[in-house]
Amino acid sequence: MIARGLALLALAACGTTGGELVTFDVAAAGPPSAAGAGFAIDNGLGWHVVLDRAVLHVGAIYLNLSVPSSGAQSTSCILPGVYTAQALAGRDVDVLSPLPQAFPAPGSGTDDAARAAEIWLTGGDVNAAIDPTVVADLAGTASRDASTIAFSARITIGNNRLIPTGDPAQPSMHPICKQRIVSPIALDELRPRDGDTLMLRIDPTGWFANVDFTGVAPSAALPDDLSTPTSQNLFSGLRASTSYTFTFIERTSE
């Protein structure tokens, strides 16, 4: 895993800057307003979306000391700057539940303040051409005026999500790893603390912000590629950094 290995090297370098090493738990959940099936979203295109299932696979989380400038990642999938913390044990998150869902292993890093985060939507090597991992499993209904559409979507990220370069001289302009990384997610100098819990909140509202169901069959599985505006905009929404927020929850004393 080339990209992941580079991130680990960057993290190891943090130990030389004076930051104290920390270990912390990791958990994720949907928005506090979620209450299971029936989560309602009204988007700007007039569609009323009701989600009955929404599961997101989070493969890894990284916290970074700096925020990349616009265009700084023209080729690399690694954030510029130094990684201060990481959580490498992924899990499927029920985004319709407001309850914290613990990751299977703790995260680690230093207690330096992080200013950006990234989420890796992958089940293996972030650079692999093929990854069968279903990163999002969705089902629900979308209605507007007198039209009601039952839909489902199982989203994977592989060659089906590649963006054509348009320039044969630059075949690596849009590497697949970029499609798998949500970045940068802004942080307000979030400082990892030993023994606390890194909490990720996932709000699916933004996933559907620009999704137009016009022309979708009344009961349809959305294509798992970029072949239609509906599936394309859903995938873009899934990767919008504003759908993800991080906090540290202080460990309560016993």
N, C-alpha and C positions, 0 to 999 in steps of 0.2 A: 504494500500500500504506500506508494511513493508520497502522495500528498500528506497522508496521515503521519508518515515517518518524519517528514519535514516539520510538521507541527510539533511533534514530540521533541525534536531537536531544539526548536525555538523555545519550547516550554522549559527544557532543561537549562537553557541559557539564563532563564530568569533567576535561577538559584544563585547566580553570580552577582546579582544587582543588590542583594541585601534583603530581599523579600523573605518572610518566614514561610516555610512549607506548611500547607494546610491540606486537610482531607475533609470532605463535606458530602452529605447525602444529596441526592438529586431526585426531584419529583416533577410531575407535569399534570396539568388539568385543563379543562375548558374554562370559559369565563365564569365568574361567580354567579351570573344569572342563569347559567345552564341548569337544566333539571331533567335530563334524559331526553328521550324521543319527543319531538314536537318543538324543537328550538326554531324560532321564527326569525326570518331575515327579510327586510324590505329593501331592495336595491334601487339605485337611481334610475333604472330603466323601467320601473313600474311592476317588477315581478315580486310576488310574495312567495318566498321559499321557506318550506318547512322541512327540517332535517330529521329523519328518523334514525339515521346511522351516520356517524362521522368518526372514523378512526385514522389517526396519523401515525406513521412510523417515524420516530426520531432516532436516527442512527448514531449521532454524536453531537456534542455541544462543545464549542470553544469560546473562551472569553479572551479579549485582546486589549492590550494597553493603549492602543491608539485607534483612531477612526480613519479609514483610508480616504484619501482625497478622490474626487471624481476622476475616473479614468485611470486610477492607479493600478487596476487589475486588468490591464489590456490583454494579458496572456495568462498570468499566474492565477491559480485557484487558492493560493494561500494569502491571507490578509497581510499587508505590509505592517511592520511593527513586531511586537513581541507578544506571544501568547502567554497569558498568565495563569490560565486554568483550563481544564478539559474534563469532559465526562464521555467515556468511550463505550460504555455498555448501553446499547439502545433498547428501546421498547416500543410497543404499540400503545398509543394513548387514546382513550375514549374522550373525544373532544366535547361530547355532550354531557359529561360529568364534571361538576365543579370540585369534586373531591381529589385531593392529591394522590397521584399514582406513582409509587416509588419505582425508581430505576433499579435494576438488579445488582448494581455495584456502585460504590461511591465515586465521586469526582476527586480530582487532586490538582494542586497548583501552588501558587504563592498568594500572599495576602495583599498584593499590589492592587490598586484600584483599576478596574477594567472599564473601558469607555465604549466598547463595541462587542457584539457577540455574533456568532454564526451557528446555524443549525444545519447539520448534514442529513439530507433525506436519502439515505442509502443503507443497504444491508450488508455491504462488503466494500470492496475497493472502489473509492470514489472516482477512479479513472477508468474502470472497466467498461467496455463497450456494451456489455449485456449485464443487467441486474434484474432478476425476476421479482425482487422485493416489491410488494404492493405498498407504496408509501402513503396512499390515501384510499380509503374504502368508504364510499359515500352512497347514501340512498335517501330519497325524499320526494317531495312534490313541489312543483312551481306553478303558480297560477297568476293570471292577469286577465282582467275582464271576465269573459265567459270560458276562458281556456284553462284547463288544468292538465298538467303533464307529470306523470310519475317517471322519475329518472333514477339512474344509478351510475356510479363511476368507480372504476378500479384503476388507479393511476400508477404506472411504473415509469421509471426514468432510464432509458437506454437509447438505442439508435432511433427509437420512435420519437425522441424529443430533440434530436440533433437539429441545429439551425444551419442551413446551408451558408457557406462562407461567401459565395459569390465571387471569390477571388482564388483561382487555382494556385496562386503563388503563396497563399497563406492558409493552408489546410487546417491549421490549429487555432484559427482565430476564435472559434466558438467550441472549445473542448466540452465534452459531456459533463465534466466535473462541475462546470459553472451552472448547469441546469439542476444540479443536485444540492447546491449550497445556497441557503437563504442568508444573505449578508449585504451590507452590515446592519445589524439590529442595534439601534442606539441604546446606550446605557448611561445612567447618571452616576458615573464613577462608582460602579458596583464593586465592592471589596469582598472577596471570598473570606469566609471566617471558618476557622477550624471547628468542626462539629455541628455547624449549622446546616441548613438545607437550601440548596439552589432550587428555586421554584420557577418553573416555566408555565406561563398562562398562554393558551392558544385560543384565539377568537376566530371562528370560521366565518364571521360576518363579512370580512374583507375578501374572502375567497370568492364570493359571489357578487362583488361590487359591480363588475362590468359584464356579468354573464347574461346574455340574451338568449332565451329559450325559444325564440321565434323559429319555426320550421322544424323543431324537434318533435319526433313522433310522440303520441300520447303516452306510450309506455316504452321507454328507450334506455339502453345502456349507452352512455356517451362514449365515443371512440377514444381509445387510449393512445392518442397521438395528437398532432397539431393540424389535423385535416379539416376541422371545422372551427368557425369563430367561437362557438360555445365551448368546445373542449380546450381550445387555445386560451381563452380568457379565464377559464377555471384554473388551468395550470398556472397562468401568470398570477392570479390571485393567491394561489397556494404558496407562491414564492414571495409574496409581498411581506417585507420585513415588519410592517405596521401591525400584522396579525399576531405578533409574538412579543411578549414582555417577560422580563426576568426580575426577580427580587431574591433576596436572601432572607429566610425565615430563621429567626434566632431560636436556638435550642432552649427549651424550657428546663429549668433546673428541677431535679426530682427531690 
